[in-house]
Amino acid sequence: MKRYRDFNRYLKEIFNERVQKISLDAGLSCPNRDGTISSKGCIFCDRRGSGTGALIDKGLSIDQQINKAKTFIKKRYKANKFIAYFQSFTNTYAPLQRLKPIYDQALAHKDIVGLSVATRPDCVDKDVLELLASYKNDHLVWVEYGLQSAHDKTLCKINRGHNVACFERSVIMAMECGLNICVHVILGLPGEDRKMILQTARFLSKLPIHGIKIHLLYVLKNTQLAELYEKGLYKCLNKEEYIDLAVDFLEILPPDIVVQRLTGDPIRSELLAPSWALQKTTNLQLIKESFERRDTWQGRLYLKSTAVK
């Protein structure tokens, strides 16, 4: 019995074979970094903008990034189809005349079967969403919104630069364009307890979203969060707390939502804490074992959660 609807299984249902994401750095920025909203960014975000840094660090073009990743992925995962995942920073934060050539360049590769664009809910409008929707006939298309928390006071505390209402509007706009919507949330944000985290799950369970990425809040060097951590003002979740919360969160979500991620992938040299965040395979196995031990599954509490006012 599959206890949650994982992304690999979802992709196999569509393409009848393994499909892997290729993380791309398009060299874009973020209004929370360039001074439009703030110059500090979110407290957890590093200089790579939660991405690979392939362009800012290594100067690799989109084509070079794709070709290099395909060589590695084909060898490791035996995959021959790929999704172009624009991950670094905010990938709708540019004029359409700049965005379209970037997306087109990635999709020109014949073995790229999908497009996934990570962005902020305050950086989309009807025009950019219609551009993304224009690729739907030939590719699987996802828009990924960073929400992190359904609590405005938390969003303020982490210097997110938008509120929950803005996120809701962006979801409705994407839904009206017929796009698949994935939402990023973070467990362990400063000031949030279990009740608040599960309120975020209940909030999302009532919205027309199709996917979820659940992240652990880990501390990276040279971030605002690192300063808080080093001063003793922030304490990370321990492994057991995170595993329990991840399972609790998924129990509340609808059973058909695709779980694209259940933990993060910190760069070892950049990570301050917690060290167990590097143990991805072990952590995923422990989540699986927790589902089985509790004899529970994604969506078990879904109907109850939607009844909560």
C-alpha positions as CSV (number, residue, x, y, z in Angstrom):
1,M,0.0,0.0,0.0
2,K,1.3,3.4,-1.0
3,R,0.9,5.7,2.0
4,Y,1.2,9.0,0.0
5,R,1.0,10.0,-3.7
6,D,4.6,10.4,-4.7
7,F,5.9,12.4,-7.7
8,N,7.7,9.5,-9.4
9,R,4.6,7.4,-9.4
10,Y,2.5,10.3,-10.7
11,L,5.0,10.9,-13.6
12,K,5.0,7.1,-14.5
13,E,1.2,7.3,-14.7
14,I,1.5,9.9,-17.4
15,F,4.6,8.9,-19.3
16,N,4.8,5.2,-18.5
17,E,8.5,5.5,-17.6
18,R,10.8,7.3,-15.3
19,V,11.0,11.1,-15.7
20,Q,13.5,13.3,-13.8
21,K,13.6,17.0,-13.1
22,I,16.6,19.1,-14.2
23,S,17.2,22.0,-11.9
24,L,18.0,25.2,-13.8
25,D,19.4,28.6,-13.0
26,A,18.2,31.2,-15.5
27,G,20.1,34.1,-13.9
28,L,17.0,35.9,-12.7
29,S,16.6,37.8,-9.4
30,C,14.0,38.4,-6.8
31,P,12.0,41.5,-5.7
32,N,12.9,40.6,-2.1
33,R,16.6,40.9,-3.0
34,D,16.9,43.6,-5.6
35,G,15.4,46.4,-3.4
36,T,11.9,46.3,-4.9
37,I,10.5,44.9,-1.7
38,S,13.7,44.3,0.3
39,S,17.4,43.8,-0.2
40,K,17.8,41.2,2.5
41,G,15.7,38.3,1.1
42,C,13.9,35.7,3.1
43,I,15.9,34.8,6.3
44,F,16.6,31.3,5.1
45,C,17.6,32.0,1.5
46,D,21.3,31.9,0.4
47,R,23.1,33.6,-2.4
48,R,22.1,30.8,-4.8
49,G,18.4,31.7,-4.3
50,S,17.6,28.1,-3.1
51,G,18.9,26.8,-6.4
52,T,22.0,25.3,-8.0
53,G,24.0,28.4,-8.7
54,A,24.9,26.9,-12.1
55,L,24.8,30.2,-13.8
56,I,26.0,32.6,-11.1
57,D,28.7,30.3,-9.9
58,K,29.8,28.5,-13.1
59,G,28.4,30.6,-15.9
60,L,26.7,27.7,-17.6
61,S,24.0,28.5,-20.1
62,I,20.6,26.8,-20.0
63,D,21.6,24.4,-22.8
64,Q,24.9,23.6,-21.0
65,Q,23.0,23.0,-17.7
66,I,20.5,20.7,-19.4
67,N,23.1,18.7,-21.3
68,K,25.3,18.2,-18.2
69,A,22.4,17.1,-16.1
70,K,21.1,14.7,-18.7
71,T,24.5,12.9,-18.8
72,F,24.5,12.5,-15.0
73,I,20.8,11.5,-14.7
74,K,20.8,9.0,-17.6
75,K,23.7,7.2,-15.9
76,R,22.3,7.3,-12.4
77,Y,18.6,6.9,-12.9
78,K,18.3,5.4,-16.4
79,A,15.8,8.2,-17.3
80,N,15.4,9.4,-20.8
81,K,12.7,12.0,-20.3
82,F,13.1,15.2,-18.3
83,I,11.3,18.2,-16.8
84,A,13.0,21.6,-17.1
85,Y,12.7,23.0,-13.5
86,F,13.5,26.6,-13.2
87,Q,14.4,26.7,-9.6
88,S,16.9,29.4,-8.6
89,F,15.4,32.7,-7.3
90,T,12.1,33.9,-8.9
91,N,11.5,32.5,-12.4
92,T,8.7,34.8,-13.5
93,Y,10.4,37.9,-12.3
94,A,11.3,39.4,-15.7
95,P,9.4,40.9,-18.7
96,L,7.7,38.4,-21.0
97,Q,10.1,39.1,-23.8
98,R,12.9,37.8,-21.6
99,L,11.0,34.9,-20.0
100,K,9.6,33.3,-23.2
101,P,13.1,32.7,-24.9
102,I,14.3,31.2,-21.6
103,Y,11.4,28.7,-21.4
104,D,11.6,28.1,-25.2
105,Q,15.3,27.3,-25.1
106,A,14.7,24.6,-22.5
107,L,11.7,23.1,-24.2
108,A,13.5,22.9,-27.5
109,H,15.3,19.8,-26.2
110,K,13.2,16.9,-27.6
111,D,13.5,14.8,-24.5
112,I,12.2,17.6,-22.2
113,V,8.6,16.7,-21.7
114,G,7.7,19.1,-18.9
115,L,8.2,22.6,-17.6
116,S,8.1,23.5,-13.9
117,V,8.6,27.2,-12.9
118,A,9.3,28.2,-9.3
119,T,8.2,31.6,-8.4
120,R,6.7,33.9,-5.7
121,P,2.9,34.5,-5.6
122,D,3.5,38.3,-5.9
123,C,5.5,37.8,-9.1
124,V,2.7,36.5,-11.4
125,D,0.0,38.1,-13.4
126,K,-2.4,37.0,-16.1
127,D,0.0,37.5,-18.9
128,V,2.8,35.3,-17.5
129,L,0.4,32.6,-16.4
130,E,-1.1,32.6,-19.9
131,L,2.4,32.2,-21.3
132,L,3.0,29.2,-19.1
133,A,-0.4,27.8,-20.1
134,S,0.5,28.1,-23.8
135,Y,2.9,25.2,-23.4
136,K,0.3,22.8,-22.0
137,N,-0.6,21.2,-25.4
138,D,2.9,19.8,-25.8
139,H,4.3,19.6,-22.3
140,L,3.4,18.9,-18.7
141,V,3.4,22.3,-17.0
142,W,3.6,23.2,-13.3
143,V,3.8,26.5,-11.6
144,E,5.4,26.3,-8.1
145,Y,4.5,29.0,-5.5
146,G,6.5,29.5,-2.4
147,L,4.0,30.0,0.4
148,Q,6.0,28.6,3.4
149,S,3.3,29.3,5.9
150,A,-0.4,30.3,6.0
151,H,0.3,32.7,8.8
152,D,0.9,36.4,8.0
153,K,2.8,36.9,11.2
154,T,5.3,34.2,10.3
155,L,5.6,35.5,6.7
156,C,6.5,38.9,8.3
157,K,9.0,37.3,10.7
158,I,10.9,35.5,7.9
159,N,10.8,38.7,5.7
160,R,8.8,36.9,3.0
161,G,7.5,40.2,1.5
162,H,4.0,39.0,0.7
163,N,0.9,38.0,2.6
164,V,-1.4,35.0,2.5
165,A,-4.1,36.8,0.6
166,C,-1.6,37.5,-2.2
167,F,-0.9,33.7,-2.4
168,E,-4.6,32.9,-2.6
169,R,-5.0,35.3,-5.5
170,S,-2.1,33.7,-7.3
171,V,-3.6,30.3,-6.9
172,I,-7.0,31.4,-8.3
173,M,-5.3,33.0,-11.3
174,A,-3.3,29.9,-12.1
175,M,-6.3,27.7,-11.7
176,E,-8.2,29.9,-14.2
177,C,-5.4,29.3,-16.6
178,G,-5.6,25.6,-16.2
179,L,-2.2,25.2,-14.7
180,N,-0.9,22.5,-12.3
181,I,-0.1,24.3,-9.0
182,C,2.5,23.1,-6.5
183,V,2.9,24.8,-3.2
184,H,6.1,25.0,-1.1
185,V,5.8,25.0,2.7
186,I,8.5,24.9,5.4
187,L,8.2,23.1,8.7
188,G,10.0,24.5,11.7
189,L,9.8,28.2,10.9
190,P,10.6,30.6,13.8
191,G,7.7,30.9,16.2
192,E,5.6,28.2,14.7
193,D,4.3,25.2,16.8
194,R,2.6,22.0,15.7
195,K,-0.9,23.7,15.8
196,M,0.2,26.5,13.5
197,I,1.9,24.1,11.0
198,L,-1.2,21.9,10.8
199,Q,-3.4,25.0,10.3
200,T,-1.3,25.6,7.1
201,A,-2.2,22.1,6.0
202,R,-5.9,22.7,6.6
203,F,-5.7,26.0,4.7
204,L,-4.1,24.3,1.7
205,S,-6.5,21.4,1.8
206,K,-9.3,23.8,0.9
207,L,-7.6,25.3,-2.2
208,P,-7.5,24.0,-5.8
209,I,-3.8,22.9,-5.7
210,H,-2.3,19.8,-7.2
211,G,1.1,19.4,-5.6
212,I,3.0,20.0,-2.4
213,K,6.7,20.3,-1.5
214,I,7.4,20.0,2.2
215,H,10.7,21.4,3.3
216,L,12.7,21.2,6.6
217,L,14.0,24.6,7.7
218,Y,17.7,24.1,7.8
219,V,20.3,26.7,8.5
220,L,22.7,27.8,5.8
221,K,25.8,29.8,6.2
222,N,25.7,33.5,5.5
223,T,22.0,33.9,5.9
224,Q,19.9,35.9,8.4
225,L,18.7,32.6,9.9
226,A,22.4,31.7,10.5
227,E,22.8,34.8,12.6
228,L,19.7,33.9,14.7
229,Y,21.0,30.4,15.1
230,E,24.4,31.4,16.2
231,K,23.0,33.8,18.8
232,G,20.8,31.0,20.2
233,L,17.6,32.7,18.9
234,Y,16.5,29.8,16.7
235,K,16.4,26.1,17.4
236,C,16.0,23.5,14.6
237,L,13.5,20.8,14.7
238,N,15.0,17.4,15.6
239,K,14.6,14.5,13.3
240,E,11.7,12.8,15.2
241,E,9.8,16.1,15.4
242,Y,10.1,16.7,11.6
243,I,9.1,13.1,10.7
244,D,6.0,13.3,12.9
245,L,5.0,16.7,11.5
246,A,5.5,15.6,7.9
247,V,3.2,12.7,8.4
248,D,0.7,14.8,10.3
249,F,0.7,17.4,7.5
250,L,0.0,14.8,4.8
251,E,-2.8,13.2,6.7
252,I,-4.7,16.5,6.4
253,L,-4.2,17.1,2.6
254,P,-6.4,15.6,-0.1
255,P,-5.3,12.1,-1.1
256,D,-4.9,13.2,-4.8
257,I,-2.3,15.9,-4.2
258,V,1.0,15.0,-5.6
259,V,3.8,15.0,-3.0
260,Q,6.8,16.3,-4.9
261,R,9.2,16.6,-2.0
262,L,9.3,15.6,1.7
263,T,12.6,17.0,2.7
264,G,15.4,19.3,1.4
265,D,18.8,18.9,-0.2
266,P,21.2,21.2,1.6
267,I,24.7,21.6,0.2
268,R,27.0,19.9,2.8
269,S,29.6,22.7,2.7
270,E,26.9,25.4,3.3
271,L,24.9,23.7,6.0
272,L,25.2,24.8,9.7
273,A,22.4,22.8,11.2
274,P,20.8,20.3,11.6
275,S,23.4,17.8,10.4
276,W,20.7,15.1,10.0
277,A,19.2,17.1,7.1
278,L,22.0,15.6,4.9
279,Q,20.6,12.1,5.5
280,K,17.9,12.3,2.8
281,T,17.5,8.6,2.0
282,T,17.3,7.7,5.7
283,N,14.8,10.5,6.4
284,L,12.5,9.4,3.6
285,Q,12.7,5.8,4.9
286,L,11.8,7.0,8.4
287,I,8.8,8.9,7.1
288,K,7.7,5.8,5.3
289,E,8.1,3.7,8.4
290,S,6.2,6.3,10.5
291,F,3.2,6.0,8.1
292,E,3.3,2.2,8.4
293,R,3.8,2.2,12.2
294,R,0.9,4.6,12.7
295,D,-1.2,2.8,10.0
296,T,-2.1,6.1,8.4
297,W,-2.0,7.6,4.9
298,Q,-2.2,10.9,3.0
299,G,-5.8,12.2,3.2
300,R,-6.9,10.1,6.2
301,L,-8.0,13.3,8.0
302,Y,-8.9,15.3,4.9
303,L,-12.7,15.4,5.3
304,K,-12.3,16.4,9.0
305,S,-9.9,19.1,8.1
306,T,-12.1,20.7,5.5
307,A,-14.9,20.8,8.1
308,V,-12.8,23.0,10.4
309,K,-13.8,26.6,10.1
